[in-house]
Amino acid sequence: MPKTLRILLLTLFAALILFTLNSQTKATIPSPDSSLTFIENKGQFDPRARFLMQGNGLTGWITDDGLWLTYSERVPRRARQRHPTPQG
């Protein structure tokens, strides 16, 4: 399979996973940061990586022979505990 076709298929697969993860949450108004960003590797990452994908808790690396995905659930701002500030 040509590399270009493989990268296209992996990208579509990653987008499908992101869509599936988003559809499992309560849908309301899309947030401005719900997009998926692709960054081409021009020497800033490990040379085995072709692209870095990031968006909505998903981080992925597209390589010549695979796709590596990491999903981390975001904690809503209201649920985060605030650390007390030191009093002087």
C-alpha positions as CSV (number, residue, x, y, z in Angstrom):
1,M,0.0,0.0,0.0
2,P,1.5,3.4,-0.9
3,K,2.6,5.6,2.0
4,T,0.2,8.4,1.0
5,L,-2.8,6.1,1.0
6,R,-1.8,4.6,4.3
7,I,-1.4,8.1,5.9
8,L,-4.8,9.1,4.5
9,L,-6.5,6.0,5.9
10,L,-4.8,6.5,9.3
11,T,-6.0,10.1,9.4
12,L,-9.5,9.1,8.6
13,F,-9.4,6.5,11.2
14,A,-8.2,9.0,13.8
15,A,-10.9,11.4,12.8
16,L,-13.5,8.7,13.2
17,I,-12.2,7.9,16.7
18,L,-12.4,11.5,17.7
19,F,-15.9,11.8,16.4
20,T,-16.9,8.6,18.3
21,L,-15.4,10.0,21.5
22,N,-17.2,13.3,21.1
23,S,-20.5,11.6,20.3
24,Q,-20.4,9.7,23.6
25,T,-20.5,12.9,25.6
26,K,-23.5,15.1,26.1
27,A,-23.7,17.2,22.9
28,T,-24.5,20.9,23.3
29,I,-22.8,23.8,21.6
30,P,-19.4,22.9,20.2
31,S,-16.5,24.5,21.9
32,P,-14.0,26.6,20.0
33,D,-11.2,24.1,20.9
34,S,-13.0,21.0,19.6
35,S,-11.1,20.9,16.3
36,L,-8.3,18.5,15.4
37,T,-4.9,20.1,14.6
38,F,-2.3,18.4,12.4
39,I,1.3,19.5,12.6
40,E,3.8,18.2,10.0
41,N,7.1,17.1,11.3
42,K,9.8,19.3,9.8
43,G,12.5,18.3,12.2
44,Q,11.0,19.4,15.5
45,F,9.9,15.9,16.5
46,D,11.4,12.4,16.5
47,P,12.2,11.6,12.8
48,R,10.0,8.5,12.8
49,A,6.9,10.8,13.2
50,R,5.3,12.2,10.1
51,F,2.6,14.3,11.8
52,L,1.4,15.2,15.3
53,M,-2.4,15.4,15.8
54,Q,-3.9,17.2,18.8
55,G,-7.4,18.2,19.8
56,N,-10.1,17.7,22.3
57,G,-8.1,15.4,24.6
58,L,-6.6,13.4,21.7
59,T,-2.9,13.3,20.9
60,G,-1.7,11.1,18.0
61,W,1.4,10.5,16.1
62,I,1.2,9.4,12.5
63,T,4.3,7.4,11.4
64,D,5.1,5.5,8.2
65,D,4.0,2.2,9.8
66,G,1.4,3.1,12.3
67,L,-0.7,5.4,14.4
68,W,-0.3,6.1,18.1
69,L,-3.2,7.6,20.0
70,T,-3.5,8.9,23.5
71,Y,-6.8,10.1,24.9
72,S,-7.0,12.0,28.1
73,E,-10.3,13.1,29.5
74,R,-10.6,16.8,30.3
75,V,-11.8,17.8,33.8
76,P,-14.4,20.6,33.7
77,R,-13.2,23.9,35.2
78,R,-15.9,23.7,37.9
79,A,-14.7,20.3,39.0
80,R,-11.1,21.3,39.4
81,Q,-10.0,21.9,43.0
82,R,-8.4,25.2,43.6
83,H,-5.3,25.3,45.6
84,P,-5.3,27.8,48.4
85,T,-3.0,30.7,47.9
86,P,-0.4,31.4,50.5
87,Q,-1.4,34.2,52.8
88,G,1.3,36.7,53.6
